[in-house]
């Protein structure tokens, strides 16, 4: 009689690692509890310097980062994390009145933010969305052909982008946004539609899109103050024109889905 050896169980993928950085022990404890229940491996730090030490040792996939921290504030921590080529994703926690800091955090490369007071469940959903955007595109891109538009070249599988011979340093969300524009040239999209179709979000502050368009222009335009590749379309939003400017593109936009930069 032939005995068939038992099939080895499929390996369970390791839990994503999340570092919670907040000097308020109550907030840190509540966030940690929700993340543990969602299946994440969680570490904690109470100040900016400790956060950087934890990142260096633990290599988390994502950092939940409060802006108001002792030692080093959250903006400086975010800046240092983004200086690393393979740094973790960042979701910021900001107070309601810190709009300028929030925008600066996004400009420094934060992937998302949640405003205090916040729902821990919403924070977990935001974290899931950011981590999904980091991993899912790479899997989908396995069979994707390189994308070209003028002197722009994108390799979706390697998630690398070039303008001419120069490689562009893009965050996860900037790469996704540029890929979407290159795949859809000549079509104007509102900010709400870009949030939904590029990042899969049905909620969120539309200024997030404005900030990422501005950052993307700084990296792909010859003159970001007078963009010709990513145009602002009056009353609508943004349009990608690889051949140059098109009639109808202009300055600031009014309207719910329109762009303001």
C-alpha positions as a printed NumPy array, in Angstrom:
array([[  0.   ,   0.   ,   0.   ],
       [  1.308,   3.4  ,  -0.974],
       [  1.056,   6.037,   1.691],
       [  0.604,   9.559,   0.444],
       [  2.475,  11.992,   2.624],
       [  0.303,  14.732,   4.09 ],
       [  0.253,  17.994,   2.209],
       [  2.113,  20.712,   4.022],
       [ -0.191,  23.538,   5.082],
       [  0.101,  26.747,   3.126],
       [  2.415,  29.23 ,   4.757],
       [  0.601,  32.045,   6.517],
       [  1.88 ,  35.398,   5.297],
       [  3.506,  37.396,   8.077],
       [  1.374,  40.12 ,   9.627],
       [  2.144,  43.644,   8.479],
       [  4.177,  45.546,  11.071],
       [  2.824,  48.876,  12.304],
       [  4.636,  51.327,  14.58 ],
       [  2.343,  53.628,  16.597],
       [  4.055,  56.895,  17.563],
       [  2.105,  59.048,  20.024],
       [  3.056,  60.589,  23.365],
       [ -0.505,  60.261,  24.662],
       [ -0.555,  56.782,  26.267],
       [ -4.354,  56.542,  26.041],
       [ -4.401,  57.229,  22.305],
       [ -1.475,  54.88 ,  21.714],
       [ -3.144,  52.109,  23.712],
       [ -6.499,  52.419,  21.917],
       [ -4.878,  52.487,  18.466],
       [ -2.639,  49.536,  19.366],
       [ -5.617,  47.507,  20.592],
       [ -7.584,  48.082,  17.388],
       [ -4.588,  47.217,  15.204],
       [ -3.874,  44.021,  17.146],
       [ -7.503,  42.954,  16.713],
       [ -7.175,  43.666,  12.987],
       [ -4.265,  41.211,  12.815],
       [ -1.268,  43.548,  12.695],
       [  1.996,  43.224,  14.593],
       [  2.291,  46.444,  16.591],
       [  5.151,  48.318,  18.234],
       [  4.977,  51.673,  20.038],
       [  7.117,  54.759,  20.583],
       [  6.359,  57.885,  22.616],
       [  8.678,  60.443,  20.986],
       [ 10.331,  61.217,  17.685],
       [ 13.81 ,  59.933,  18.456],
       [ 12.472,  56.672,  19.859],
       [ 10.357,  56.307,  16.711],
       [ 13.404,  56.542,  14.445],
       [ 15.245,  54.018,  16.623],
       [ 12.285,  51.602,  16.406],
       [ 12.137,  52.004,  12.622],
       [ 15.857,  51.263,  12.292],
       [ 15.533,  48.077,  14.337],
       [ 12.042,  46.8  ,  13.545],
       [ 11.618,  47.901,   9.896],
       [  7.838,  48.43 ,  10.133],
       [  5.653,  48.443,   7.027],
       [  3.748,  51.507,   8.216],
       [  4.105,  54.207,  10.876],
       [  1.115,  55.876,  12.541],
       [  2.718,  59.211,  13.343],
       [  1.393,  61.955,  15.609],
       [  2.568,  65.432,  14.598],
       [  2.979,  66.85 ,  18.112],
       [  5.798,  64.822,  19.638],
       [  8.59 ,  65.523,  22.151],
       [ 12.263,  65.328,  21.143],
       [ 11.568,  65.43 ,  17.372],
       [  8.189,  66.487,  16.006],
       [  6.245,  64.353,  13.56 ],
       [  7.148,  66.481,  10.532],
       [ 10.873,  66.009,  11.149],
       [ 10.36 ,  62.281,  11.703],
       [  8.416,  62.076,   8.427],
       [ 11.156,  63.999,   6.616],
       [ 13.82 ,  61.584,   7.864],
       [ 11.725,  58.522,   7.022],
       [ 11.237,  59.795,   3.483],
       [ 14.988,  60.296,   3.107],
       [ 15.318,  56.501,   3.229],
       [ 14.789,  54.857,  -0.185],
       [ 12.729,  51.968,   1.218],
       [ 11.148,  53.664,   4.202],
       [  7.759,  52.679,   5.66 ],
       [  4.406,  54.146,   4.692],
       [  3.248,  56.987,   6.947],
       [ -0.243,  57.821,   8.215],
       [ -0.23 ,  61.046,  10.214],
       [ -2.425,  61.943,  13.177],
       [ -3.165,  65.668,  13.214],
       [ -5.243,  68.047,  15.341],
       [ -8.194,  69.695,  13.625],
       [ -6.571,  73.128,  13.43 ],
       [ -3.23 ,  71.954,  11.991],
       [ -4.117,  72.299,   8.303],
       [ -0.794,  73.877,   7.306],
       [  1.149,  71.131,   9.101],
       [ -1.082,  68.506,   7.512],
       [ -0.413,  69.866,   4.031],
       [  3.312,  70.079,   4.786],
       [  3.249,  66.472,   5.973],
       [  1.684,  65.374,   2.691],
       [  4.263,  67.407,   0.795],
       [  6.991,  65.614,   2.756],
       [  5.584,  62.317,   1.496],
       [  3.09 ,  61.12 ,   4.122],
       [  0.691,  58.622,   2.554],
       [ -2.439,  59.724,   4.413],
       [ -3.64 ,  61.488,   7.534],
       [ -6.451,  61.213,  10.073],
       [ -7.698,  64.223,  12.037],
       [ -8.134,  64.076,  15.814],
       [-10.529,  63.257,  17.368],
       [-10.796,  60.221,  15.121],
       [-12.563,  56.899,  14.956],
       [-10.058,  54.073,  15.59 ],
       [-12.019,  51.968,  13.097],
       [-11.571,  54.635,  10.416],
       [ -7.857,  54.747,  11.185],
       [ -7.617,  50.975,  10.704],
       [ -9.457,  51.294,   7.37 ],
       [ -7.037,  54.015,   6.277],
       [ -4.073,  51.856,   7.236],
       [ -5.512,  48.898,   5.345],
       [ -6.009,  51.089,   2.266],
       [ -2.436,  52.421,   2.355],
       [ -0.911,  48.96 ,   2.794],
       [ -3.153,  47.561,   0.065],
       [ -1.98 ,  50.276,  -2.319],
       [  1.625,  49.356,  -1.528],
       [  1.252,  45.65 ,  -2.275],
       [ -1.665,  45.189,  -4.671],
       [ -0.302,  47.311,  -7.528],
       [  2.907,  45.286,  -7.628],
       [  0.937,  42.039,  -7.942],
       [ -1.319,  43.449, -10.658],
       [  1.687,  44.868, -12.481],
       [  3.407,  41.527, -12.957],
       [  2.018,  41.207, -16.492],
       [  1.894,  44.946, -17.216],
       [  3.855,  46.352, -20.122],
       [  6.016,  49.435, -19.619],
       [  4.189,  52.729, -20.117],
       [  5.501,  55.607, -22.204],
       [  4.316,  59.154, -22.835],
       [  6.711,  61.523, -24.545],
       [  9.999,  61.223, -22.648],
       [  8.281,  59.649, -19.625],
       [  8.797,  55.914, -19.096],
       [  7.167,  53.869, -16.351],
       [  7.912,  50.28 , -15.394],
       [  4.828,  49.139, -13.41 ],
       [  6.406,  45.832, -12.414],
       [  9.486,  47.445, -10.883],
       [  7.516,  50.584,  -9.952],
       [ 10.183,  52.845, -11.43 ],
       [  9.661,  55.984, -13.475],
       [ 12.05 ,  57.927, -15.71 ],
       [ 12.025,  61.192, -17.571],
       [ 14.601,  60.8  , -20.286],
       [ 17.57 ,  59.171, -18.59 ],
       [ 16.741,  60.608, -15.166],
       [ 14.966,  58.358, -12.675],
       [ 12.175,  60.058, -10.777],
       [ 11.936,  59.643,  -7.018],
       [  8.205,  59.016,  -6.528],
       [  6.215,  57.957,  -3.487],
       [  3.717,  55.089,  -3.802],
       [  0.815,  57.454,  -4.346],
       [  2.717,  59.674,  -6.784],
       [  3.624,  56.646,  -8.892],
       [ -0.009,  55.47 ,  -8.922],
       [ -1.209,  58.945,  -9.899],
       [  1.331,  59.309, -12.719],
       [  0.514,  55.803, -13.998],
       [ -3.184,  56.689, -14.083],
       [ -2.519,  59.92 , -15.972],
       [ -0.261,  58.195, -18.523],
       [ -2.919,  55.516, -19.12 ],
       [ -5.617,  58.167, -19.592],
       [ -4.11 ,  61.03 , -21.624],
       [ -6.289,  63.908, -22.738],
       [ -9.115,  63.221, -20.258],
       [ -9.971,  65.665, -17.479],
       [-10.625,  64.178, -14.028],
       [-11.994,  65.837, -10.902],
       [-10.183,  65.443,  -7.617],
       [-12.95 ,  63.264,  -6.177],
       [-12.73 ,  60.942,  -9.188],
       [ -8.945,  60.751,  -8.897],
       [ -9.248,  59.794,  -5.23 ],
       [-11.704,  57.048,  -6.095],
       [-10.087,  55.656,  -9.244],
       [ -6.399,  56.008,  -8.352],
       [ -6.416,  55.166,  -4.635],
       [ -9.803,  53.506,  -4.165],
       [-11.042,  56.022,  -1.593],
       [-14.682,  57.058,  -1.365],
       [-13.899,  59.484,   1.475],
       [-11.168,  61.914,   2.388],
       [ -9.958,  65.498,   2.047],
       [ -9.695,  66.53 ,  -1.613],
       [ -6.692,  68.71 ,  -0.755],
       [ -4.746,  65.441,  -0.608],
       [ -5.085,  65.195,  -4.396],
       [ -4.076,  68.839,  -4.834],
       [ -0.896,  68.278,  -2.831],
       [  0.076,  65.152,  -4.762],
       [ -0.54 ,  66.806,  -8.129],
       [  1.691,  69.681,  -7.036],
       [  4.417,  67.279,  -5.873],
       [  4.161,  65.325,  -9.115],
       [  4.474,  68.498, -11.171],
       [  7.654,  69.372,  -9.285],
       [  9.146,  66.087, -10.468],
       [  7.936,  65.829, -14.088],
       [  7.512,  69.432, -15.301],
       [ 10.283,  71.661, -16.634],
       [  8.6  ,  74.59 , -14.885],
       [  6.157,  73.433, -12.159],
       [  4.752,  76.987, -11.941],
       [  3.707,  76.766, -15.604],
       [  2.82 ,  73.076, -16.077],
       [  2.304,  71.69 , -19.567],
       [  2.063,  67.943, -18.849],
       [ -0.453,  68.026, -15.984],
       [ -2.84 ,  70.886, -16.728],
       [ -5.469,  72.415, -14.473],
       [ -8.83 ,  72.384, -16.271],
       [-11.181,  75.176, -15.203],
       [-14.15 ,  73.902, -13.192],
       [-13.181,  70.233, -13.651],
       [ -9.811,  69.178, -12.267],
       [ -6.666,  67.943, -14.009],
       [ -5.692,  66.558, -17.397],
       [ -2.521,  64.871, -18.598],
       [ -1.327,  66.064, -22.012],
       [  1.933,  64.343, -23.022],
       [  2.125,  66.382, -26.243],
       [  1.936,  69.708, -24.402],
       [ -0.694,  72.275, -23.444],
       [ -4.238,  72.067, -24.788],
       [ -6.762,  74.884, -25.176],
       [ -8.996,  75.087, -22.12 ],
       [ -6.334,  74.462, -19.486],
       [ -5.843,  77.32 , -17.079],
       [ -5.376,  78.405, -13.499],
       [ -7.378,  77.836, -10.307],
       [-10.609,  75.904, -10.418],
       [-13.855,  76.361,  -8.545],
       [-16.328,  73.624,  -7.692],
       [-16.593,  70.549,  -5.525],
       [-14.6  ,  68.27 ,  -7.762],
       [-12.417,  70.956,  -9.244],
       [ -8.756,  71.602,  -8.623],
       [ -7.209,  74.577,  -6.921],
       [ -3.614,  74.164,  -8.036]])
